[in-house]
Amino acid sequence: MTDAEGNPIPGSGDAALRAAAERAATTRERNLPQWEDLPIPNDTANLRDGANLNDALLPILPLIGVWRGEGEVVYPTIEPQHFGQQITFAHDGRPFAFYESRAWLLDADGKVIRPAAREVGWWRPRADETIEVLLAHATGIVEIFYGEPRTQTSWELATDVTMRTSSAKDVSGAKRLYGLVNNGDLAYVEERAMVGQPLQPHTSAYLRRIAG
């Protein structure tokens, strides 16, 4: 859809396509660092490179890539803080996706204070349209989520099992909702029940694709 001068109207299909093309101009050539001498396929976060995407991953295809942006962490037991974050969804051609999140605390001017939360894991879409997600946190928490796509561009997860080491804080459950917004950016919100508090908002972030 265009205006009287032939320009795409913001929010229209044409504008979305143009925005996607503009993003692709800077992200299409970027990928994870590659090992040239690895005897098996490298992980790839770019659907144009590396192994073909396994059909089992089609329900989470829009997530494959590297995303970076900022968010906020809140909870009754802490002071609200802003953070930067990079999330990676990659694959090696098999029916699971590698997931990694790295975060860093930011001051009021957006400058980095120090590294913050880290988590790694695997997203495993199943034939029954559910998604298994296994996450390990650097803080000593291990979680198993189950979820499903809500739409073609949104995914909802909730913990089934939460375990922790003896030195980790008490966490009893979590929920997450991921979704593509504003012509292809990634946003998510997370709720957590921990340290004696009921399930409630904990983190949220808005991320833009930087690779893939």
C-alpha positions as CSV (number, residue, x, y, z in Angstrom):
1,M,0.0,0.0,0.0
2,T,1.4,3.4,-0.9
3,D,0.5,7.1,-0.4
4,A,-0.2,9.6,-3.1
5,E,3.5,10.0,-3.8
6,G,4.0,6.3,-4.2
7,N,5.8,5.8,-0.9
8,P,5.0,2.8,1.3
9,I,2.6,3.6,4.1
10,P,4.2,2.7,7.5
11,G,2.7,-0.5,8.9
12,S,1.5,-1.7,5.5
13,G,2.8,-4.9,3.9
14,D,5.0,-2.9,1.5
15,A,6.6,-1.0,4.4
16,A,7.2,-4.3,6.2
17,L,8.9,-5.8,3.1
18,R,11.1,-2.7,2.7
19,A,12.1,-2.7,6.4
20,A,13.0,-6.4,6.1
21,A,15.1,-5.8,3.0
22,E,16.9,-2.9,4.7
23,R,17.7,-5.2,7.7
24,A,18.9,-8.0,5.5
25,A,21.4,-5.7,3.7
26,T,23.4,-5.5,7.0
27,T,22.6,-8.9,8.5
28,R,22.6,-11.3,5.6
29,E,26.4,-11.6,5.4
30,R,26.9,-12.0,9.2
31,N,27.0,-15.3,11.0
32,L,28.7,-17.0,14.0
33,P,32.5,-17.3,13.9
34,Q,33.3,-20.4,11.9
35,W,36.0,-23.0,12.5
36,E,37.6,-23.8,9.2
37,D,39.1,-27.1,10.4
38,L,36.1,-28.5,12.2
39,P,35.5,-32.0,10.8
40,I,31.7,-31.7,11.3
41,P,29.3,-28.9,10.3
42,N,29.7,-25.6,12.1
43,D,26.7,-24.2,13.9
44,T,25.0,-21.5,11.8
45,A,22.7,-18.6,12.8
46,N,22.2,-17.7,9.2
47,L,19.7,-19.6,7.1
48,R,21.7,-18.7,3.9
49,D,24.9,-20.5,5.1
50,G,25.8,-23.9,6.5
51,A,23.7,-26.9,6.9
52,N,20.1,-26.9,5.7
53,L,17.5,-26.3,8.4
54,N,16.0,-29.5,9.6
55,D,12.2,-29.6,8.9
56,A,11.6,-30.2,12.6
57,L,12.8,-26.6,13.2
58,L,10.3,-24.9,10.9
59,P,8.1,-23.9,13.9
60,I,11.0,-21.8,15.2
61,L,12.5,-20.8,11.9
62,P,12.0,-17.0,12.4
63,L,14.1,-17.1,15.6
64,I,17.2,-18.4,13.9
65,G,19.8,-15.6,14.0
66,V,21.7,-13.4,16.4
67,W,19.7,-10.7,18.2
68,R,20.9,-7.8,20.4
69,G,19.2,-5.0,22.3
70,E,18.3,-3.8,25.8
71,G,15.9,-4.7,28.5
72,E,14.9,-4.3,32.1
73,V,15.0,-6.6,35.1
74,V,12.6,-6.0,38.0
75,Y,11.6,-8.0,41.1
76,P,10.5,-7.1,44.7
77,T,13.8,-8.2,46.1
78,I,16.1,-6.1,43.8
79,E,16.4,-2.6,42.5
80,P,15.2,-2.3,38.8
81,Q,18.1,-2.3,36.4
82,H,18.6,-1.9,32.7
83,F,20.7,-4.4,30.7
84,G,22.0,-5.1,27.3
85,Q,21.6,-8.6,25.8
86,Q,22.6,-10.8,22.9
87,I,20.6,-13.9,22.1
88,T,21.7,-16.6,19.6
89,F,19.6,-19.3,18.0
90,A,21.7,-21.5,15.8
91,H,21.6,-25.1,14.3
92,D,23.8,-27.7,12.7
93,G,21.2,-29.4,10.5
94,R,19.8,-31.6,13.2
95,P,16.3,-31.3,14.8
96,F,17.3,-29.0,17.6
97,A,18.5,-25.4,17.9
98,F,21.4,-24.2,20.1
99,Y,20.4,-21.2,22.3
100,E,22.7,-18.8,24.1
101,S,22.0,-15.6,26.0
102,R,24.6,-13.1,27.3
103,A,23.7,-10.0,29.2
104,W,25.5,-7.0,30.7
105,L,24.3,-4.3,33.2
106,L,23.9,-0.8,31.9
107,D,24.0,2.5,33.8
108,A,21.6,5.4,33.2
109,D,23.7,6.6,30.2
110,G,23.7,3.2,28.6
111,K,27.3,2.4,29.5
112,V,28.4,-1.1,30.4
113,I,28.8,-1.6,34.2
114,R,29.7,-5.3,34.1
115,P,28.8,-8.7,32.6
116,A,25.5,-10.1,33.9
117,A,23.4,-13.2,33.4
118,R,24.4,-16.1,31.0
119,E,22.4,-19.1,29.9
120,V,22.8,-21.8,27.3
121,G,20.6,-24.6,26.1
122,W,18.6,-26.3,23.4
123,W,15.2,-25.8,21.8
124,R,13.7,-29.1,20.6
125,P,10.4,-28.8,18.6
126,R,8.5,-32.1,18.7
127,A,6.1,-33.7,16.2
128,D,3.1,-33.0,18.4
129,E,3.8,-29.2,17.9
130,T,5.2,-28.8,21.5
131,I,8.6,-27.4,22.1
132,E,11.0,-28.7,24.7
133,V,13.6,-26.2,26.0
134,L,16.5,-27.1,28.2
135,L,18.4,-24.2,29.9
136,A,21.4,-24.1,32.1
137,H,22.2,-20.8,33.9
138,A,25.6,-19.7,35.1
139,T,24.0,-19.1,38.5
140,G,23.5,-22.8,39.1
141,I,20.0,-23.2,37.9
142,V,18.9,-25.8,35.4
143,E,15.4,-25.7,33.9
144,I,13.2,-27.7,31.5
145,F,10.5,-25.7,29.8
146,Y,7.6,-27.0,27.7
147,G,5.7,-24.7,25.3
148,E,4.3,-24.3,21.9
149,P,3.9,-21.7,19.1
150,R,1.0,-19.3,19.8
151,T,1.2,-18.0,16.2
152,Q,3.8,-18.3,13.4
153,T,5.8,-15.5,15.1
154,S,5.2,-16.0,18.9
155,W,6.1,-18.8,21.3
156,E,5.1,-19.4,24.9
157,L,7.0,-21.5,27.4
158,A,6.6,-22.6,31.1
159,T,8.9,-24.6,33.3
160,D,8.1,-28.2,34.0
161,V,11.2,-28.9,36.1
162,T,13.6,-26.5,37.9
163,M,16.7,-27.7,39.7
164,R,19.5,-25.8,41.4
165,T,22.9,-26.4,43.0
166,S,23.4,-25.9,46.7
167,S,24.8,-22.4,46.2
168,A,22.1,-21.1,43.8
169,K,19.1,-19.0,44.9
170,D,15.7,-20.6,45.3
171,V,13.8,-20.6,42.0
172,S,10.6,-22.6,41.7
173,G,9.2,-21.7,38.3
174,A,9.2,-19.4,35.2
175,K,7.2,-18.5,32.1
176,R,8.4,-16.9,28.9
177,L,6.7,-15.3,25.9
178,Y,8.8,-14.5,22.8
179,G,7.4,-12.7,19.7
180,L,8.4,-10.9,16.6
181,V,7.2,-7.3,16.6
182,N,7.5,-4.2,14.5
183,N,8.4,-5.8,11.2
184,G,10.7,-8.4,12.6
185,D,12.3,-7.3,15.9
186,L,12.3,-9.8,18.8
187,A,10.7,-9.0,22.1
188,Y,10.2,-11.2,25.1
189,V,8.9,-11.1,28.7
190,E,9.7,-13.5,31.5
191,E,7.9,-14.2,34.8
192,R,9.7,-15.9,37.7
193,A,8.8,-17.4,41.1
194,M,11.9,-17.3,43.3
195,V,13.2,-16.5,46.8
196,G,9.7,-17.0,48.3
197,Q,8.0,-14.7,45.9
198,P,5.0,-15.8,43.6
199,L,5.2,-15.9,39.8
200,Q,5.5,-12.3,38.5
201,P,7.3,-10.2,35.9
202,H,11.1,-10.4,36.1
203,T,12.7,-9.5,32.8
204,S,11.8,-8.0,29.4
205,A,13.8,-7.0,26.4
206,Y,13.6,-5.7,22.9
207,L,16.2,-7.0,20.5
208,R,17.1,-6.4,16.8
209,R,18.6,-8.9,14.4
210,I,22.3,-8.4,13.9
211,A,23.1,-11.6,12.0
212,G,21.1,-14.0,9.9
